[in-house]
Amino acid sequence: MATITTQTHNGISLEVSEPLGPMGGVDNQLGGFVGTANIVTANNNGEAVKYGEPVKIRTLADLALLDKSAKLSAVLYNSVKYFLEVAQVPCYVILCPEGANEAETLENVIGGVSTEGRLTGIHAFKACPEAPTNIAAPGFYGKEEDTELAIPNALAGVANQTYCEAWLDAPQGGTKKAKAFAARLGGDQKRVWCCDVNGERWDHAIPASVIGMAARCSVKPSQTPNGASTPLDDISRIVGYRVNDKNSEGVELNKAGVSVTIRDPNGGLMFLGTRTADGSFGNIIGIENQLCRELIKSHRDTMKYNLDFDFFKQRIAQLSNWLSSLQADGEIIGARCYLHETRNNLQRYKNGEWVLVIDWGAYRPNEHSIIELNQDDELLKVYVDDAIKTFG
């Protein structure tokens, strides 16, 4: 007989599907440092460390192995050592060669693309296997007016591309100089913190950017580093601060977009700062960066779908569940996810586009507490009445 072309199968076929998977958390921190070194030998695995190659440092032991292969500058070595001790999270280290002069060294730290096509200097942060949440080029800043913004702009560019925060050293020389430098920063440096007052640890200088970044990474991205302890042996200068004096030197620097290390009213030293260089709250920048990263990461699994009702339902459910989890963990105040009512139209749909909206609320830091201390005659009246009843 002829083959029955309409028969597919005499039995059962199973088609298994599952909704879009869960999304990741937003509470992890990861540091990134760039600095100069002299590569002298191969590391313990027999592999030569290369300039511009991100090396992950998890413990002080890892730092010692790296230093055997590439003789790090004292600033970079002690900066990473301090960061590991205080923040207690890993970091990537990117090495660049010392130049023949300061200008050449600065150019190497800023980096770009080598003749081999390898990203170098600050730009090499973009090549890290895991994107750092906070980056810095400790101890480096342009000393001439025409190069003063070279490091800030390079850090800001990488921070904006990779959704991270960057840490910058203000020129040393006092409050006036730090404020003048910060005045040149603005919206382009939204994700950049500007820090003043270097520290000292193990008889070595610790740049202000490292002190601030270690304080930042000791808390979650959604939290503020304001008031974090800074375990230093000494600081380069004392910045005046009184918690109830809005005209103190520390507050003056904060208002200019500069975070500082000050004497802790409870003893020791602490980090004072809630805002980045353009006046944005750092903890909001931090959690927004994490949200953006997870949204970008989760897009990969949605690329195989058509824009049908089932997909819309899955994607909105996936994001809503994730946002609810973040709210329950105290990372955000709350959020809602929905299709935009007017931006989704025929023309967009025909072009394979759709607009999804996420409205969310971020917690603000406790920057300014206002406490009213009022004498109350009613309390006195009750007391007098009680006294009369008792002894009258």
C-alpha positions as CSV (number, residue, x, y, z in Angstrom):
1,M,0.0,0.0,0.0
2,A,1.0,3.6,-0.4
3,T,2.6,5.5,2.6
4,I,0.1,7.4,4.6
5,T,1.5,10.8,4.5
6,T,-1.0,12.3,6.9
7,Q,0.1,10.0,9.8
8,T,2.8,11.4,12.0
9,H,3.1,8.8,14.7
10,N,1.2,6.1,16.5
11,G,2.1,6.9,20.0
12,I,3.1,10.0,22.1
13,S,5.6,12.8,21.7
14,L,6.7,14.9,24.7
15,E,7.4,18.6,24.3
16,V,8.9,20.0,27.5
17,S,9.2,23.7,28.2
18,E,10.0,25.9,31.1
19,P,9.5,29.6,31.8
20,L,12.4,32.0,31.8
21,G,14.8,31.2,34.6
22,P,15.6,33.2,37.8
23,M,17.8,36.3,37.8
24,G,20.8,36.9,39.9
25,G,21.4,38.9,43.1
26,V,22.6,42.5,43.4
27,D,24.6,42.4,46.6
28,N,28.1,41.4,45.4
29,Q,31.1,43.7,45.3
30,L,34.3,43.2,43.2
31,G,37.3,45.6,43.1
32,G,39.6,46.6,40.3
33,F,43.0,48.4,40.4
34,V,45.4,49.5,37.7
35,G,49.0,50.5,38.5
36,T,52.6,50.3,37.4
37,A,54.9,47.2,37.7
38,N,58.0,45.8,36.3
39,I,57.4,42.3,34.9
40,V,60.5,40.3,35.8
41,T,59.7,36.5,35.6
42,A,56.9,33.9,35.1
43,N,54.4,33.2,37.8
44,N,54.2,30.0,39.8
45,N,52.3,28.3,37.0
46,G,55.0,29.0,34.5
47,E,52.9,31.6,32.7
48,A,54.2,35.1,32.3
49,V,51.9,37.9,33.6
50,K,51.3,40.3,30.8
51,Y,50.7,44.0,30.8
52,G,47.0,44.8,30.5
53,E,46.0,41.3,31.5
54,P,43.5,41.3,34.4
55,V,44.7,39.1,37.3
56,K,42.2,38.2,40.0
57,I,43.5,38.5,43.6
58,R,41.4,36.8,46.2
59,T,43.8,36.6,49.2
60,L,47.0,38.1,50.4
61,A,48.7,34.9,49.3
62,D,47.6,35.6,45.7
63,L,49.1,39.0,45.9
64,A,52.4,37.6,47.0
65,L,52.5,35.2,44.0
66,L,51.7,38.1,41.7
67,D,54.5,40.2,43.2
68,K,57.0,37.4,42.4
69,S,56.2,37.6,38.8
70,A,55.8,41.4,38.5
71,K,57.5,43.7,40.9
72,L,54.6,46.0,41.8
73,S,55.0,49.6,42.8
74,A,54.7,50.1,46.5
75,V,51.6,52.2,46.0
76,L,49.8,49.4,44.1
77,Y,50.9,46.6,46.3
78,N,49.9,48.2,49.5
79,S,46.7,49.6,48.0
80,V,45.6,46.0,47.1
81,K,46.7,44.7,50.4
82,Y,44.7,47.3,52.3
83,F,41.6,46.7,50.1
84,L,41.7,43.0,50.7
85,E,42.0,43.4,54.4
86,V,39.2,46.1,54.8
87,A,36.7,45.2,52.0
88,Q,37.3,41.4,52.3
89,V,36.2,40.9,48.6
90,P,38.4,39.9,45.6
91,C,39.8,42.4,43.1
92,Y,41.3,42.4,39.7
93,V,44.7,44.0,39.2
94,I,45.9,45.4,35.8
95,L,49.6,46.1,35.4
96,C,51.1,48.7,33.1
97,P,54.8,49.6,32.6
98,E,56.5,52.6,34.2
99,G,57.1,55.3,31.7
100,A,60.3,57.3,31.1
101,N,58.6,60.3,32.8
102,E,55.4,61.2,34.6
103,A,53.6,62.1,31.4
104,E,54.4,58.7,29.8
105,T,53.5,56.8,32.9
106,L,50.1,58.6,33.0
107,E,49.5,57.7,29.4
108,N,50.3,54.0,30.2
109,V,47.9,54.1,33.1
110,I,45.1,55.5,31.0
111,G,45.9,53.0,28.3
112,G,43.9,52.1,25.2
113,V,44.6,49.4,22.7
114,S,48.0,47.9,22.1
115,T,49.5,47.1,18.7
116,E,48.5,43.5,19.5
117,G,44.9,44.5,19.9
118,R,45.0,44.1,23.7
119,L,43.2,46.6,25.9
120,T,45.7,48.3,28.3
121,G,45.6,50.5,31.4
122,I,42.2,51.6,32.6
123,H,40.5,50.4,29.5
124,A,41.6,46.8,30.4
125,F,38.9,46.8,33.1
126,K,36.5,46.2,30.2
127,A,38.3,42.9,29.5
128,C,37.9,41.4,33.0
129,P,36.2,38.0,33.0
130,E,33.9,39.4,35.7
131,A,33.1,43.1,35.6
132,P,34.4,44.9,38.8
133,T,31.8,46.9,40.6
134,N,34.4,49.5,41.7
135,I,37.6,50.6,40.0
136,A,40.5,52.9,40.7
137,A,43.9,54.0,39.5
138,P,45.3,54.8,42.9
139,G,47.8,57.6,43.3
140,F,47.5,58.9,39.7
141,Y,46.2,62.2,38.6
142,G,47.3,64.8,36.1
143,K,49.4,67.5,37.7
144,E,49.0,70.0,34.8
145,E,45.7,71.8,34.0
146,D,45.5,70.3,30.5
147,T,45.9,66.7,31.9
148,E,44.0,67.1,35.1
149,L,40.8,65.5,33.8
150,A,42.6,62.7,31.9
151,I,42.2,60.1,34.7
152,P,38.7,61.2,35.7
153,N,37.5,61.0,32.1
154,A,39.1,57.6,31.5
155,L,37.6,56.2,34.7
156,A,34.2,57.7,33.9
157,G,34.2,56.3,30.4
158,V,34.8,52.7,31.7
159,A,32.3,53.2,34.6
160,N,29.6,54.3,32.2
161,Q,30.2,51.4,29.8
162,T,30.5,48.6,32.4
163,Y,28.0,50.0,34.9
164,C,30.5,50.3,37.8
165,E,31.6,53.0,40.2
166,A,35.1,54.6,39.9
167,W,37.3,56.2,42.6
168,L,39.5,59.2,42.0
169,D,42.3,60.9,44.0
170,A,42.0,64.6,44.4
171,P,45.3,66.5,44.2
172,Q,47.0,66.7,47.5
173,G,47.4,70.2,48.9
174,G,44.5,71.1,51.1
175,T,40.8,71.8,51.0
176,K,41.0,74.7,48.6
177,K,42.9,72.6,46.0
178,A,40.6,69.7,46.4
179,K,37.5,71.9,45.9
180,A,39.0,73.6,42.9
181,F,39.6,70.2,41.3
182,A,36.1,68.9,42.1
183,A,34.6,72.0,40.6
184,R,35.9,70.7,37.2
185,L,33.9,67.5,37.6
186,G,30.2,67.1,36.8
187,G,27.6,65.1,35.0
188,D,30.2,63.2,33.0
189,Q,31.6,61.8,36.3
190,K,28.2,60.7,37.7
191,R,29.6,57.3,38.6
192,V,32.9,58.7,39.9
193,W,33.8,59.4,43.6
194,C,36.3,62.1,44.3
195,C,38.3,61.5,47.5
196,D,40.8,63.5,49.5
197,V,43.2,62.9,52.4
198,N,45.6,60.1,52.0
199,G,46.3,57.6,54.8
200,E,49.2,55.6,56.1
201,R,49.4,51.9,56.9
202,W,52.5,49.6,57.4
203,D,54.6,52.8,57.0
204,H,53.3,53.2,53.4
205,A,50.9,55.7,51.9
206,I,47.4,54.6,51.1
207,P,45.8,56.8,48.5
208,A,42.5,58.4,49.3
209,S,40.7,56.6,46.4
210,V,41.7,53.2,47.9
211,I,40.5,54.2,51.4
212,G,37.1,55.2,49.9
213,M,36.8,52.2,47.6
214,A,37.6,49.8,50.4
215,A,34.9,51.4,52.5
216,R,32.4,51.2,49.6
217,C,33.1,47.6,48.9
218,S,32.8,46.7,52.6
219,V,29.0,47.3,52.2
220,K,26.5,46.2,49.6
221,P,26.0,48.3,46.5
222,S,22.6,49.4,47.8
223,Q,24.1,50.7,51.0
224,T,26.2,53.8,51.8
225,P,29.8,53.8,52.9
226,N,29.2,56.9,54.9
227,G,30.6,56.4,58.4
228,A,32.5,53.2,57.5
229,S,35.6,52.6,59.7
230,T,38.9,53.2,58.0
231,P,41.7,51.2,59.8
232,L,44.7,53.5,59.2
233,D,47.7,54.3,61.3
234,D,47.6,57.9,60.3
235,I,46.2,60.4,57.8
236,S,48.0,63.1,55.7
237,R,46.0,65.9,57.3
238,I,43.2,66.5,59.8
239,V,39.9,67.7,58.3
240,G,37.7,69.4,60.8
241,Y,34.3,67.9,61.3
242,R,31.5,68.2,63.8
243,V,28.3,66.2,63.3
244,N,26.2,69.2,64.3
245,D,28.1,71.8,62.4
246,K,27.0,72.3,58.8
247,N,29.9,74.8,58.2
248,S,32.7,72.4,59.2
249,E,35.5,71.6,56.8
250,G,34.3,68.0,56.2
251,V,30.8,69.1,55.2
252,E,32.2,71.9,53.0
253,L,34.2,69.3,51.1
254,N,31.2,67.0,50.8
255,K,29.1,69.8,49.4
256,A,31.8,70.3,46.8
257,G,31.6,66.6,45.8
258,V,34.6,65.4,47.7
259,S,34.6,62.5,50.2
260,V,37.1,62.5,53.0
261,T,38.6,60.5,55.8
262,I,38.1,62.2,59.2
263,R,38.5,61.5,62.8
264,D,35.6,59.4,64.0
265,P,33.7,61.1,66.9
266,N,33.7,57.7,68.6
267,G,37.4,57.2,68.2
268,G,39.6,56.2,65.3
269,L,39.0,57.3,61.7
270,M,36.0,57.0,59.4
271,F,34.9,57.7,55.8
272,L,32.7,60.7,55.3
273,G,30.8,60.9,52.0
274,T,27.4,59.9,50.5
275,R,27.6,61.4,47.0
276,T,29.6,61.0,43.8
277,A,31.3,63.9,42.0
278,D,28.1,65.2,40.4
279,G,26.1,65.1,43.7
280,S,24.3,61.8,43.1
281,F,23.8,59.5,46.0
282,G,26.4,56.7,45.7
283,N,24.2,53.9,47.0
284,I,21.6,54.7,44.3
285,I,24.3,54.6,41.6
286,G,25.4,51.3,43.1
287,I,22.1,49.6,43.1
288,E,21.1,51.1,39.7
289,N,24.4,49.7,38.2
290,Q,23.5,46.2,39.5
291,L,20.0,46.4,38.2
292,C,21.3,47.4,34.7
293,R,23.8,44.6,34.8
294,E,21.3,41.9,35.6
295,L,18.8,43.2,33.0
296,I,21.5,43.1,30.3
297,K,22.6,39.6,31.4
298,S,19.0,38.2,31.4
299,H,18.3,39.5,27.9
300,R,20.4,36.7,26.4
301,D,17.8,34.0,27.2
302,T,15.0,36.1,25.7
303,M,16.5,36.4,22.2
304,K,15.0,33.2,20.8
305,Y,11.4,34.3,21.4
306,N,8.8,35.9,19.2
307,L,7.0,39.0,20.6
308,D,3.8,37.1,21.4
309,F,1.5,37.1,24.4
310,D,3.2,34.1,26.0
311,F,6.6,35.8,25.9
312,F,5.3,39.1,27.2
313,K,3.7,37.2,30.1
314,Q,6.9,35.2,30.9
315,R,9.2,38.2,30.7
316,I,7.1,40.4,32.9
317,A,6.6,37.5,35.4
318,Q,10.3,36.8,35.5
319,L,11.2,40.5,36.2
320,S,8.3,41.0,38.7
321,N,9.4,37.9,40.7
322,W,13.0,39.2,40.7
323,L,12.1,42.7,41.8
324,S,9.8,41.3,44.5
325,S,12.8,39.3,45.8
326,L,15.0,42.4,45.8
327,Q,12.3,44.3,47.7
328,A,12.1,41.4,50.3
329,D,15.8,41.6,50.7
330,G,15.7,45.3,51.4
331,E,17.7,46.2,48.3
332,I,14.9,48.4,46.9
333,I,11.8,50.0,48.2
334,G,9.6,48.4,45.6
335,A,9.0,48.1,41.9
336,R,6.5,47.3,39.2
337,C,7.0,46.1,35.6
338,Y,4.6,46.6,32.6
339,L,4.4,47.3,28.9
340,H,4.5,51.0,28.0
341,E,1.0,52.1,27.0
342,T,1.9,54.7,24.3
343,R,5.5,53.9,23.1
344,N,4.4,50.3,22.1
345,N,2.8,50.9,18.7
346,L,2.3,49.3,15.3
347,Q,5.5,50.8,13.8
348,R,7.6,49.6,16.7
349,Y,6.1,46.1,16.6
350,K,6.6,45.7,12.9
351,N,10.3,46.6,13.5
352,G,10.7,43.9,16.2
353,E,10.8,46.4,19.0
354,W,8.9,46.6,22.3
355,V,9.1,48.9,25.3
356,L,9.1,47.5,28.8
357,V,8.9,49.8,31.8
358,I,10.3,49.2,35.3
359,D,9.3,51.7,37.9
360,W,11.4,51.4,41.1
361,G,12.2,53.2,44.3
362,A,15.7,53.4,45.9
363,Y,16.5,54.0,49.6
364,R,18.2,57.2,50.4
365,P,21.2,57.4,52.9
366,N,20.9,58.9,56.3
367,E,22.7,62.1,55.3
368,H,21.0,64.7,57.4
369,S,19.1,63.9,60.6
370,I,16.8,66.7,61.9
371,I,15.8,66.2,65.5
372,E,13.4,68.6,67.3
373,L,14.0,69.0,71.0
374,N,10.9,70.8,72.4
375,Q,10.0,71.6,75.9
376,D,6.4,70.7,76.6
377,D,4.3,72.5,79.2
378,E,1.7,69.7,79.1
379,L,4.3,67.3,80.6
380,L,5.0,69.9,83.3
381,K,1.3,70.3,84.0
382,V,0.9,66.6,84.5
383,Y,3.8,66.5,86.8
384,V,2.5,69.4,88.9
385,D,-0.9,67.8,89.1
386,D,0.6,64.5,90.2
387,A,2.6,66.3,92.9
388,I,-0.5,68.1,94.2
389,K,-2.5,64.8,94.3
390,T,0.4,63.0,96.1
391,F,1.4,65.6,98.6
392,G,-1.5,68.0,98.7
